[in-house]
Structures are given as structure tokens and as C-alpha cells.
Amino acid sequence: MMTNLFSIFDPSTNLMNLPMNWISTMLGLLFIPYSFWLIPNRHTIMWNFISKKLHNEFKTLLKNKYFNGSTFIFISLFFFIFFNNFLGLFPYIFTSTSHLTMSLSLSLPLWLSFMLYGWINNTSHMFIHMIPQGTPYILMPFMVLIETISNIIRPGTLAVRLTANMIAGHLLMTLLSSTGSNMSFYMIIILIIIRIMLMILESAVAIIQSYVITILSTLYYSEVN
């Protein structure tokens, strides 16, 4: 039972036993026609509205006018994670963000680039950041150790947070879909209502997790400047 349940996250069981379903990572680009970028319509208006809101939010977090162009990196990260989370709710589409392989491939290079940039260009600031102001001298070695460990586990926590939330929702929907064969008519109606509510919840989770991962990445970047 557990093998069948978790097999929905196996990349080699969704498309003729081939790992080609990792291509679904870029599937969102296929749903954006060429005219989407040229002809103004309600979709482009909504896209621009969300992008401007995210830009203003990230610009406030960065707190430096020279790094406003960096917000587009995090806006792209937001839409990339959101497309993968949202498309995974559709049947027969592989959810790449439910794998640590994918989420860690996003969080680890970002964190590593932030750390290298901070230690190379702002070495004194990075040392100061490891010891909060007002820390007693006797606690300074422990604070350095705690801050070092917290920095090292950051890419792992980002990856596990995204993966765990995606897995939890998909497992719940799979369990509910496998219990409707032996139910009465009224129970099936209740189950359908629950599935609809769960789909709405998972759609919200797809947006929230994209936003949370992007906000945390922005905060990590702002700490090294």
C-alpha cells in the first residue's frame, strides 16, 4: 500500500517508465503563447500587476537602491516555483517540486552564491552578523556556533519546506481518491465537496509556498549586503 501510495512521486512511473517527465518543469512556458508578451490583454495586465507588487515588496526587503535590479531574480524564482506547484495539481502532470532533487537544486546554488558574495565582498559584516549586539563575552563562542549551524542548514530547510508541503497535499488527495469505490451516494457527494475544498486549499498552498520560499531567499540575500 505504501509503495503504491508514494509511487505517484516516482519520476519513472508517469511516462512510459522514462525520466522524461522532468520536462514538466518547463511545461508552464508552453501555456504562454507568443502573443501573450506582445498584445496587451487581461492576462498581461494581471502579470504586470503581480510583478510590480512583488518588485515593491522585494525592494523594501533589500533596503538598498543599488540592488533593485536583483528583485527580478526573485520574481522569476517565484513564478517558476508557482508554475511547477500549480501544474502539479492537474492529472498526469509530474510535480517536480515534490522532490528534494528539484527543491535543493534551487535553494543550494542561491544560498551558496549569497554566502560567497557576502564573505568575499562584506567579510567584516558577515563576522559581525554572527554575534548579535549585546551578547555577553562568555556566550560569544556558542553564538558563533549557533549562527554557523543556522546558516548551513538554510538551503536544507528551504528545500524540505517546499517538498514536504507539496507531498502532504498530494498524498491527502490520493488517499481521498482511493476511498470512493465502496461509498454510498451521499458519501460520494460529500467526498466530492471535500475534494473541491482540498483543491482550493492546495492552490492556495502553491501560491503561499512560492511566496514564502522567495521571501526567505530575499531575506538571506539582504543579510549579506
FIKOLZA-1660 file (N, C-alpha, C; in steps of 0.1 Angstrom, whole numbers, plus 5000, padded with zeros to 4 digits):
% residues 225
   i   px   py   pz ch aa at
   1 5008 4988 5000  A  M  N
   1 5000 5000 5000  A  M CA
   1 5009 5013 5000  A  M  C
   2 5019 5013 5008  A  M  N
   2 5028 5024 5009  A  M CA
   2 5036 5026 4996  A  M  C
   3 5039 5015 4990  A  T  N
   3 5047 5016 4977  A  T CA
   3 5038 5022 4967  A  T  C
   4 5025 5018 4966  A  N  N
   4 5016 5023 4956  A  N CA
   4 5013 5038 4959  A  N  C
   5 5012 5041 4972  A  L  N
   5 5008 5055 4975  A  L CA
   5 5019 5065 4972  A  L  C
   6 5032 5061 4975  A  F  N
   6 5043 5070 4972  A  F CA
   6 5048 5069 4958  A  F  C
   7 5042 5060 4950  A  S  N
   7 5047 5058 4936  A  S CA
   7 5043 5070 4927  A  S  C
   8 5033 5078 4932  A  I  N
   8 5029 5090 4925  A  I CA
   8 5040 5100 4924  A  I  C
   9 5050 5099 4933  A  F  N
   9 5061 5108 4933  A  F CA
   9 5073 5102 4926  A  F  C
  10 5072 5091 4920  A  D  N
  10 5083 5084 4913  A  D CA
  10 5084 5090 4899  A  D  C
  11 5095 5096 4895  A  P  N
  11 5096 5101 4882  A  P CA
  11 5096 5091 4871  A  P  C
  12 5098 5078 4874  A  S  N
  12 5099 5068 4863  A  S CA
  12 5086 5060 4861  A  S  C
  13 5075 5065 4867  A  T  N
  13 5063 5057 4866  A  T CA
  13 5051 5065 4859  A  T  C
  14 5054 5077 4854  A  N  N
  14 5044 5085 4849  A  N CA
  14 5044 5086 4833  A  N  C
  15 5055 5083 4827  A  L  N
  15 5056 5085 4813  A  L CA
  15 5065 5074 4807  A  L  C
  16 5058 5062 4804  A  M  N
  16 5065 5051 4798  A  M CA
  16 5078 5047 4804  A  M  C
  17 5078 5048 4818  A  N  N
  17 5090 5044 4825  A  N CA
  17 5102 5051 4821  A  N  C
  18 5101 5063 4816  A  L  N
  18 5112 5072 4813  A  L CA
  18 5113 5084 4821  A  L  C
  19 5125 5089 4824  A  P  N
  19 5126 5101 4832  A  P CA
  19 5123 5114 4825  A  P  C
  20 5117 5113 4813  A  M  N
  20 5114 5125 4805  A  M CA
  20 5104 5134 4812  A  M  C
  21 5097 5129 4822  A  N  N
  21 5086 5138 4828  A  N CA
  21 5092 5149 4836  A  N  C
  22 5106 5149 4838  A  W  N
  22 5112 5161 4844  A  W CA
  22 5110 5173 4835  A  W  C
  23 5107 5171 4822  A  I  N
  23 5105 5182 4813  A  I CA
  23 5093 5190 4817  A  I  C
  24 5084 5184 4825  A  S  N
  24 5072 5192 4830  A  S CA
  24 5076 5204 4838  A  S  C
  25 5089 5204 4842  A  T  N
  25 5094 5216 4850  A  T CA
  25 5093 5229 4841  A  T  C
  26 5094 5227 4828  A  M  N
  26 5093 5239 4819  A  M CA
  26 5079 5239 4812  A  M  C
  27 5070 5231 4817  A  L  N
  27 5057 5230 4810  A  L CA
  27 5049 5243 4810  A  L  C
  28 5052 5251 4820  A  G  N
  28 5044 5264 4821  A  G CA
  28 5047 5273 4809  A  G  C
  29 5059 5272 4804  A  L  N
  29 5062 5281 4792  A  L CA
  29 5053 5277 4780  A  L  C
  30 5049 5265 4779  A  L  N
  30 5041 5261 4767  A  L CA
  30 5027 5267 4768  A  L  C
  31 5022 5271 4780  A  F  N
  31 5009 5277 4781  A  F CA
  31 5009 5292 4779  A  F  C
  32 5021 5297 4777  A  I  N
  32 5021 5312 4774  A  I CA
  32 5024 5314 4760  A  I  C
  33 5014 5318 4752  A  P  N
  33 5016 5320 4737  A  P CA
  33 5025 5332 4735  A  P  C
  34 5030 5332 4722  A  Y  N
  34 5038 5343 4718  A  Y CA
  34 5031 5357 4719  A  Y  C
  35 5018 5357 4716  A  S  N
  35 5011 5369 4716  A  S CA
  35 5009 5374 4730  A  S  C
  36 5011 5366 4740  A  F  N
  36 5009 5370 4754  A  F CA
  36 5019 5381 4758  A  F  C
  37 5031 5381 4752  A  W  N
  37 5041 5391 4755  A  W CA
  37 5040 5403 4747  A  W  C
  38 5031 5403 4736  A  L  N
  38 5031 5415 4727  A  L CA
  38 5018 5422 4728  A  L  C
  39 5006 5415 4728  A  I  N
  39 4993 5421 4728  A  I CA
  39 4988 5423 4742  A  I  C
  40 4986 5436 4746  A  P  N
  40 4980 5438 4760  A  P CA
  40 4967 5432 4761  A  P  C
  41 4965 5424 4771  A  N  N
  41 4952 5418 4775  A  N CA
  41 4951 5417 4790  A  N  C
  42 4940 5411 4795  A  R  N
  42 4938 5410 4809  A  R CA
  42 4949 5401 4816  A  R  C
  43 4954 5392 4808  A  H  N
  43 4964 5383 4814  A  H CA
  43 4977 5391 4816  A  H  C
  44 4981 5399 4806  A  T  N
  44 4993 5407 4807  A  T CA
  44 4992 5417 4818  A  T  C
  45 4980 5423 4819  A  I  N
  45 4977 5433 4830  A  I CA
  45 4979 5426 4844  A  I  C
  46 4973 5414 4845  A  M  N
  46 4975 5407 4858  A  M CA
  46 4989 5404 4861  A  M  C
  47 4996 5399 4850  A  W  N
  47 5010 5395 4852  A  W CA
  47 5019 5407 4856  A  W  C
  48 5017 5419 4849  A  N  N
  48 5024 5431 4853  A  N CA
  48 5020 5436 4867  A  N  C
  49 5008 5434 4871  A  F  N
  49 5004 5439 4884  A  F CA
  49 5011 5431 4895  A  F  C
  50 5011 5417 4893  A  I  N
  50 5017 5409 4903  A  I CA
  50 5032 5411 4903  A  I  C
  51 5038 5413 4891  A  S  N
  51 5053 5415 4891  A  S CA
  51 5056 5428 4898  A  S  C
  52 5048 5439 4896  A  K  N
  52 5051 5452 4903  A  K CA
  52 5049 5451 4918  A  K  C
  53 5039 5443 4922  A  K  N
  53 5037 5442 4936  A  K CA
  53 5049 5434 4943  A  K  C
  54 5053 5424 4936  A  L  N
  54 5065 5416 4941  A  L CA
  54 5077 5424 4941  A  L  C
  55 5079 5432 4930  A  H  N
  55 5091 5441 4929  A  H CA
  55 5091 5451 4941  A  H  C
  56 5080 5457 4944  A  N  N
  56 5080 5467 4955  A  N CA
  56 5082 5460 4968  A  N  C
  57 5077 5448 4970  A  E  N
  57 5079 5440 4982  A  E CA
  57 5094 5436 4984  A  E  C
  58 5100 5431 4974  A  F  N
  58 5114 5427 4975  A  F CA
  58 5123 5439 4976  A  F  C
  59 5119 5450 4969  A  K  N
  59 5128 5462 4970  A  K CA
  59 5128 5467 4985  A  K  C
  60 5117 5466 4992  A  T  N
  60 5116 5470 5006  A  T CA
  60 5125 5461 5014  A  T  C
  61 5125 5448 5011  A  L  N
  61 5133 5439 5020  A  L CA
  61 5148 5441 5017  A  L  C
  62 5152 5444 5005  A  L  N
  62 5166 5446 5002  A  L CA
  62 5172 5458 5008  A  L  C
  63 5164 5469 5009  A  K  N
  63 5168 5481 5016  A  K CA
  63 5180 5488 5010  A  K  C
  64 5182 5486 4997  A  N  N
  64 5194 5492 4991  A  N CA
  64 5190 5495 4976  A  N  C
  65 5191 5508 4972  A  K  N
  65 5187 5512 4959  A  K CA
  65 5195 5506 4948  A  K  C
  66 5208 5502 4952  A  Y  N
  66 5217 5497 4941  A  Y CA
  66 5214 5482 4938  A  Y  C
  67 5205 5476 4946  A  F  N
  67 5202 5462 4944  A  F CA
  67 5187 5460 4939  A  F  C
  68 5181 5470 4934  A  N  N
  68 5167 5469 4930  A  N CA
  68 5166 5460 4918  A  N  C
  69 5176 5459 4909  A  G  N
  69 5176 5450 4898  A  G CA
  69 5176 5436 4902  A  G  C
  70 5181 5433 4914  A  S  N
  70 5181 5419 4919  A  S CA
  70 5167 5413 4922  A  S  C
  71 5157 5422 4923  A  T  N
  71 5144 5417 4925  A  T CA
  71 5138 5409 4914  A  T  C
  72 5143 5411 4902  A  F  N
  72 5138 5403 4890  A  F CA
  72 5143 5389 4891  A  F  C
  73 5154 5386 4898  A  I  N
  73 5158 5372 4900  A  I CA
  73 5148 5365 4909  A  I  C
  74 5143 5372 4920  A  F  N
  74 5134 5366 4929  A  F CA
  74 5120 5365 4923  A  F  C
  75 5116 5375 4915  A  I  N
  75 5103 5374 4908  A  I CA
  75 5103 5362 4899  A  I  C
  76 5114 5360 4891  A  S  N
  76 5115 5348 4883  A  S CA
  76 5114 5335 4891  A  S  C
  77 5121 5335 4902  A  L  N
  77 5120 5323 4911  A  L CA
  77 5106 5321 4916  A  L  C
  78 5099 5331 4919  A  F  N
  78 5085 5330 4924  A  F CA
  78 5076 5324 4913  A  F  C
  79 5077 5329 4901  A  F  N
  79 5068 5324 4891  A  F CA
  79 5072 5309 4887  A  F  C
  80 5085 5306 4887  A  F  N
  80 5090 5293 4884  A  F CA
  80 5085 5283 4894  A  F  C
  81 5086 5286 4906  A  I  N
  81 5081 5276 4917  A  I CA
  81 5065 5276 4916  A  I  C
  82 5059 5287 4914  A  F  N
  82 5044 5287 4913  A  F CA
  82 5039 5279 4902  A  F  C
  83 5045 5280 4890  A  F  N
  83 5040 5272 4878  A  F CA
  83 5042 5257 4881  A  F  C
  84 5053 5253 4887  A  N  N
  84 5055 5239 4890  A  N CA
  84 5045 5234 4901  A  N  C
  85 5043 5242 4911  A  N  N
  85 5034 5238 4921  A  N CA
  85 5019 5237 4916  A  N  C
  86 5015 5247 4908  A  F  N
  86 5002 5247 4903  A  F CA
  86 4999 5236 4893  A  F  C
  87 5008 5234 4883  A  L  N
  87 5006 5224 4873  A  L CA
  87 5006 5210 4879  A  L  C
  88 5013 5208 4890  A  G  N
  88 5012 5195 4897  A  G CA
  88 4999 5191 4902  A  G  C
  89 4989 5201 4903  A  L  N
  89 4976 5198 4907  A  L CA
  89 4968 5191 4896  A  L  C
  90 4972 5192 4884  A  F  N
  90 4965 5186 4873  A  F CA
  90 4968 5172 4871  A  F  C
  91 4958 5163 4866  A  P  N
  91 4961 5149 4865  A  P CA
  91 4972 5146 4855  A  P  C
  92 4980 5136 4858  A  Y  N
  92 4990 5131 4849  A  Y CA
  92 5001 5141 4846  A  Y  C
  93 5003 5151 4854  A  I  N
  93 5014 5160 4853  A  I CA
  93 5023 5158 4865  A  I  C
  94 5036 5156 4862  A  F  N
  94 5046 5153 4873  A  F CA
  94 5049 5165 4881  A  F  C
  95 5049 5164 4894  A  T  N
  95 5052 5176 4903  A  T CA
  95 5066 5175 4907  A  T  C
  96 5074 5183 4900  A  S  N
  96 5089 5183 4902  A  S CA
  96 5093 5189 4916  A  S  C
  97 5085 5198 4921  A  T  N
  97 5088 5205 4933  A  T CA
  97 5085 5196 4945  A  T  C
  98 5079 5184 4943  A  S  N
  98 5077 5174 4954  A  S CA
  98 5090 5166 4956  A  S  C
  99 5100 5169 4949  A  H  N
  99 5113 5161 4951  A  H CA
  99 5124 5170 4956  A  H  C
 100 5132 5165 4966  A  L  N
 100 5143 5172 4971  A  L CA
 100 5153 5175 4960  A  L  C
 101 5154 5166 4950  A  T  N
 101 5163 5169 4939  A  T CA
 101 5161 5182 4933  A  T  C
 102 5148 5186 4931  A  M  N
 102 5144 5198 4924  A  M CA
 102 5146 5210 4934  A  M  C
 103 5140 5209 4946  A  S  N
 103 5139 5220 4955  A  S CA
 103 5153 5223 4960  A  S  C
 104 5162 5213 4962  A  L  N
 104 5175 5215 4967  A  L CA
 104 5184 5221 4956  A  L  C
 105 5181 5218 4943  A  S  N
 105 5188 5224 4932  A  S CA
 105 5185 5239 4931  A  S  C
 106 5174 5243 4936  A  L  N
 106 5170 5257 4936  A  L CA
 106 5176 5265 4948  A  L  C
 107 5175 5259 4960  A  S  N
 107 5179 5266 4972  A  S CA
 107 5194 5266 4974  A  S  C
 108 5201 5255 4971  A  L  N
 108 5215 5254 4974  A  L CA
 108 5224 5263 4966  A  L  C
 109 5222 5264 4952  A  P  N
 109 5230 5274 4945  A  P CA
 109 5227 5289 4949  A  P  C
 110 5215 5292 4953  A  L  N
 110 5212 5305 4957  A  L CA
 110 5219 5308 4970  A  L  C
 111 5218 5299 4980  A  W  N
 111 5224 5301 4993  A  W CA
 111 5239 5302 4991  A  W  C
 112 5245 5293 4983  A  L  N
 112 5259 5293 4981  A  L CA
 112 5264 5306 4975  A  L  C
 113 5257 5311 4965  A  S  N
 113 5261 5324 4959  A  S CA
 113 5260 5335 4969  A  S  C
 114 5250 5335 4977  A  F  N
 114 5248 5346 4987  A  F CA
 114 5260 5345 4997  A  F  C
 115 5264 5333 5002  A  M  N
 115 5274 5332 5011  A  M CA
 115 5288 5336 5005  A  M  C
 116 5290 5332 4993  A  L  N
 116 5303 5336 4986  A  L CA
 116 5304 5351 4984  A  L  C
 117 5293 5357 4980  A  Y  N
 117 5293 5371 4978  A  Y CA
 117 5295 5379 4991  A  Y  C
 118 5288 5374 5001  A  G  N
 118 5290 5381 5014  A  G CA
 118 5303 5380 5020  A  G  C
 119 5309 5368 5020  A  W  N
 119 5322 5366 5026  A  W CA
 119 5334 5372 5018  A  W  C
 120 5332 5373 5005  A  I  N
 120 5342 5379 4996  A  I CA
 120 5341 5395 4997  A  I  C
 121 5329 5400 4996  A  N  N
 121 5328 5415 4995  A  N CA
 121 5325 5422 5008  A  N  C
 122 5319 5415 5018  A  N  N
 122 5315 5421 5030  A  N CA
 122 5319 5412 5042  A  N  C
 123 5332 5409 5042  A  T  N
 123 5337 5400 5052  A  T CA
 123 5335 5405 5067  A  T  C
 124 5338 5417 5069  A  S  N
 124 5336 5422 5083  A  S CA
 124 5321 5422 5087  A  S  C
 125 5312 5425 5078  A  H  N
 125 5298 5425 5080  A  H CA
 125 5293 5411 5084  A  H  C
 126 5299 5401 5077  A  M  N
 126 5295 5387 5079  A  M CA
 126 5300 5382 5093  A  M  C
 127 5312 5387 5097  A  F  N
 127 5316 5383 5110  A  F CA
 127 5308 5390 5121  A  F  C
 128 5304 5403 5119  A  I  N
 128 5296 5410 5129  A  I CA
 128 5282 5403 5130  A  I  C
 129 5277 5399 5118  A  H  N
 129 5263 5393 5118  A  H CA
 129 5263 5380 5127  A  H  C
 130 5274 5373 5129  A  M  N
 130 5274 5361 5136  A  M CA
 130 5273 5363 5151  A  M  C
 131 5275 5375 5156  A  I  N
 131 5274 5378 5170  A  I CA
 131 5264 5389 5172  A  I  C
 132 5252 5387 5177  A  P  N
 132 5243 5398 5179  A  P CA
 132 5248 5408 5189  A  P  C
 133 5243 5420 5187  A  Q  N
 133 5248 5431 5196  A  Q CA
 133 5243 5429 5210  A  Q  C
 134 5252 5431 5220  A  G  N
 134 5249 5430 5234  A  G CA
 134 5251 5415 5239  A  G  C
 135 5257 5407 5231  A  T  N
 135 5260 5393 5236  A  T CA
 135 5271 5393 5246  A  T  C
 136 5269 5386 5258  A  P  N
 136 5280 5385 5267  A  P CA
 136 5292 5378 5262  A  P  C
 137 5304 5381 5266  A  Y  N
 137 5316 5375 5261  A  Y CA
 137 5316 5360 5263  A  Y  C
 138 5311 5356 5274  A  I  N
 138 5312 5341 5276  A  I CA
 138 5303 5333 5267  A  I  C
 139 5293 5340 5261  A  L  N
 139 5284 5333 5252  A  L CA
 139 5287 5335 5237  A  L  C
 140 5297 5343 5234  A  M  N
 140 5301 5345 5220  A  M CA
 140 5305 5333 5213  A  M  C
 141 5314 5324 5218  A  P  N
 141 5317 5312 5210  A  P CA
 141 5304 5303 5207  A  P  C
 142 5295 5302 5217  A  F  N
 142 5283 5295 5214  A  F CA
 142 5274 5301 5204  A  F  C
 143 5274 5315 5204  A  M  N
 143 5266 5322 5194  A  M CA
 143 5271 5320 5180  A  M  C
 144 5285 5320 5179  A  V  N
 144 5291 5318 5166  A  V CA
 144 5288 5304 5161  A  V  C
 145 5288 5294 5170  A  L  N
 145 5285 5281 5166  A  L CA
 145 5270 5279 5161  A  L  C
 146 5261 5286 5169  A  I  N
 146 5247 5285 5166  A  I CA
 146 5244 5292 5153  A  I  C
 147 5250 5304 5151  A  E  N
 147 5248 5311 5138  A  E CA
 147 5253 5304 5126  A  E  C
 148 5265 5297 5128  A  T  N
 148 5271 5290 5117  A  T CA
 148 5262 5278 5113  A  T  C
 149 5257 5271 5123  A  I  N
 149 5248 5259 5120  A  I CA
 149 5235 5264 5114  A  I  C
 150 5230 5275 5119  A  S  N
 150 5217 5280 5113  A  S CA
 150 5219 5284 5098  A  S  C
 151 5231 5290 5095  A  N  N
 151 5234 5294 5081  A  N CA
 151 5236 5281 5072  A  N  C
 152 5242 5271 5078  A  I  N
 152 5245 5259 5069  A  I CA
 152 5232 5252 5066  A  I  C
 153 5222 5251 5075  A  I  N
 153 5210 5243 5073  A  I CA
 153 5200 5251 5065  A  I  C
 154 5202 5264 5062  A  R  N
 154 5192 5272 5055  A  R CA
 154 5188 5266 5041  A  R  C
 155 5197 5261 5032  A  P  N
 155 5192 5255 5020  A  P CA
 155 5184 5243 5022  A  P  C
 156 5188 5235 5032  A  G  N
 156 5180 5223 5035  A  G CA
 156 5166 5226 5040  A  G  C
 157 5165 5236 5049  A  T  N
 157 5152 5239 5054  A  T CA
 157 5143 5245 5043  A  T  C
 158 5148 5253 5034  A  L  N
 158 5141 5258 5022  A  L CA
 158 5136 5246 5014  A  L  C
 159 5145 5237 5011  A  A  N
 159 5141 5225 5002  A  A CA
 159 5131 5216 5009  A  A  C
 160 5133 5213 5022  A  V  N
 160 5124 5204 5029  A  V CA
 160 5110 5211 5031  A  V  C
 161 5110 5224 5033  A  R  N
 161 5097 5231 5035  A  R CA
 161 5088 5230 5022  A  R  C
 162 5094 5232 5011  A  L  N
 162 5087 5232 4998  A  L CA
 162 5083 5217 4995  A  L  C
 163 5092 5208 4996  A  T  N
 163 5089 5194 4993  A  T CA
 163 5079 5188 5002  A  T  C
 164 5080 5191 5015  A  A  N
 164 5070 5185 5025  A  A CA
 164 5056 5190 5022  A  A  C
 165 5055 5203 5019  A  N  N
 165 5041 5208 5017  A  N CA
 165 5035 5203 5004  A  N  C
 166 5043 5201 4994  A  M  N
 166 5038 5195 4982  A  M CA
 166 5034 5180 4983  A  M  C
 167 5042 5173 4990  A  I  N
 167 5040 5159 4993  A  I CA
 167 5027 5157 5001  A  I  C
 168 5026 5165 5012  A  A  N
 168 5014 5163 5021  A  A CA
 168 5001 5165 5013  A  A  C
 169 5000 5175 5005  A  G  N
 169 4987 5178 4998  A  G CA
 169 4984 5167 4988  A  G  C
 170 4994 5162 4981  A  H  N
 170 4992 5152 4971  A  H CA
 170 4989 5139 4977  A  H  C
 171 4995 5136 4988  A  L  N
 171 4992 5123 4995  A  L CA
 171 4977 5123 5000  A  L  C
 172 4973 5135 5005  A  L  N
 172 4959 5136 5010  A  L CA
 172 4949 5134 4999  A  L  C
 173 4952 5140 4988  A  M  N
 173 4943 5139 4976  A  M CA
 173 4943 5125 4971  A  M  C
 174 4954 5118 4971  A  T  N
 174 4955 5104 4966  A  T CA
 174 4947 5095 4976  A  T  C
 175 4948 5097 4989  A  L  N
 175 4941 5089 4998  A  L CA
 175 4926 5091 4997  A  L  C
 176 4921 5103 4995  A  L  N
 176 4907 5106 4993  A  L CA
 176 4902 5099 4980  A  L  C
 177 4910 5100 4970  A  S  N
 177 4905 5094 4957  A  S CA
 177 4905 5079 4957  A  S  C
 178 4912 5073 4966  A  S  N
 178 4912 5058 4966  A  S CA
 178 4901 5052 4976  A  S  C
 179 4893 5061 4982  A  T  N
 179 4883 5056 4991  A  T CA
 179 4868 5058 4986  A  T  C
 180 4866 5061 4974  A  G  N
 180 4853 5064 4969  A  G CA
 180 4846 5052 4963  A  G  C
 181 4852 5041 4961  A  S  N
 181 4846 5030 4954  A  S CA
 181 4835 5023 4962  A  S  C
 182 4837 5022 4975  A  N  N
 182 4827 5015 4983  A  N CA
 182 4818 5024 4992  A  N  C
 183 4816 5036 4987  A  M  N
 183 4808 5045 4995  A  M CA
 183 4794 5047 4989  A  M  C
 184 4785 5051 4997  A  S  N
 184 4771 5054 4993  A  S CA
 184 4771 5067 4984  A  S  C
 185 4759 5069 4979  A  F  N
 185 4758 5081 4970  A  F CA
 185 4760 5094 4978  A  F  C
 186 4755 5095 4990  A  Y  N
 186 4756 5107 4998  A  Y CA
 186 4771 5109 5002  A  Y  C
 187 4777 5099 5006  A  M  N
 187 4791 5100 5010  A  M CA
 187 4800 5104 4998  A  M  C
 188 4796 5099 4986  A  I  N
 188 4804 5103 4974  A  I CA
 188 4802 5118 4972  A  I  C
 189 4790 5123 4974  A  I  N
 189 4788 5138 4972  A  I CA
 189 4796 5146 4982  A  I  C
 190 4797 5141 4995  A  I  N
 190 4805 5147 5005  A  I CA
 190 4819 5147 5001  A  I  C
 191 4824 5135 4996  A  L  N
 191 4838 5134 4992  A  L CA
 191 4841 5143 4980  A  L  C
 192 4832 5145 4971  A  I  N
 192 4834 5155 4960  A  I CA
 192 4836 5169 4965  A  I  C
 193 4828 5173 4975  A  I  N
 193 4828 5186 4981  A  I CA
 193 4842 5188 4988  A  I  C
 194 4846 5177 4995  A  I  N
 194 4859 5178 5002  A  I CA
 194 4870 5179 4992  A  I  C
 195 4869 5172 4981  A  R  N
 195 4880 5172 4971  A  R CA
 195 4881 5186 4965  A  R  C
 196 4869 5193 4963  A  I  N
 196 4869 5206 4957  A  I CA
 196 4876 5216 4967  A  I  C
 197 4872 5215 4980  A  M  N
 197 4878 5223 4990  A  M CA
 197 4893 5221 4992  A  M  C
 198 4897 5208 4990  A  L  N
 198 4911 5205 4991  A  L CA
 198 4919 5210 4979  A  L  C
 199 4912 5210 4967  A  M  N
 199 4919 5216 4956  A  M CA
 199 4921 5231 4957  A  M  C
 200 4911 5238 4963  A  I  N
 200 4912 5252 4966  A  I CA
 200 4924 5255 4976  A  I  C
 201 4924 5246 4986  A  L  N
 201 4935 5247 4996  A  L CA
 201 4948 5245 4990  A  L  C
 202 4950 5235 4982  A  E  N
 202 4962 5232 4975  A  E CA
 202 4967 5243 4966  A  E  C
 203 4957 5249 4959  A  S  N
 203 4960 5261 4951  A  S CA
 203 4966 5272 4959  A  S  C
 204 4960 5274 4971  A  A  N
 204 4965 5285 4980  A  A CA
 204 4979 5281 4985  A  A  C
 205 4981 5268 4988  A  V  N
 205 4994 5264 4992  A  V CA
 205 5005 5266 4981  A  V  C
 206 5001 5263 4969  A  A  N
 206 5010 5265 4958  A  A CA
 206 5015 5280 4957  A  A  C
 207 5006 5289 4959  A  I  N
 207 5009 5303 4959  A  I CA
 207 5017 5307 4971  A  I  C
 208 5013 5303 4983  A  I  N
 208 5019 5306 4996  A  I CA
 208 5033 5301 4996  A  I  C
 209 5035 5289 4993  A  Q  N
 209 5049 5283 4993  A  Q CA
 209 5058 5290 4984  A  Q  C
 210 5053 5293 4972  A  S  N
 210 5062 5301 4963  A  S CA
 210 5066 5314 4969  A  S  C
 211 5056 5321 4975  A  Y  N
 211 5059 5334 4981  A  Y CA
 211 5069 5332 4993  A  Y  C
 212 5066 5322 5001  A  V  N
 212 5075 5320 5013  A  V CA
 212 5089 5317 5009  A  V  C
 213 5091 5308 5000  A  I  N
 213 5105 5305 4996  A  I CA
 213 5112 5317 4990  A  I  C
 214 5104 5325 4982  A  T  N
 214 5111 5337 4976  A  T CA
 214 5114 5347 4986  A  T  C
 215 5105 5350 4996  A  I  N
 215 5107 5360 5006  A  I CA
 215 5119 5356 5015  A  I  C
 216 5120 5343 5018  A  L  N
 216 5131 5338 5026  A  L CA
 216 5145 5340 5019  A  L  C
 217 5144 5337 5006  A  S  N
 217 5156 5339 4997  A  S CA
 217 5160 5353 4997  A  S  C
 218 5150 5362 4996  A  T  N
 218 5153 5376 4996  A  T CA
 218 5159 5381 5009  A  T  C
 219 5154 5376 5020  A  L  N
 219 5159 5380 5033  A  L CA
 219 5174 5375 5035  A  L  C
 220 5176 5363 5030  A  Y  N
 220 5190 5358 5031  A  Y CA
 220 5200 5366 5022  A  Y  C
 221 5195 5371 5011  A  Y  N
 221 5203 5379 5003  A  Y CA
 221 5205 5393 5009  A  Y  C
 222 5195 5398 5016  A  S  N
 222 5197 5411 5022  A  S CA
 222 5206 5411 5034  A  S  C
 223 5208 5399 5040  A  E  N
 223 5217 5398 5051  A  E CA
 223 5231 5400 5048  A  E  C
 224 5235 5397 5036  A  V  N
 224 5249 5397 5032  A  V CA
 224 5253 5411 5026  A  V  C
 225 5244 5420 5025  A  N  N
 225 5247 5433 5019  A  N CA
 225 5247 5444 5031  A  N  C
% end
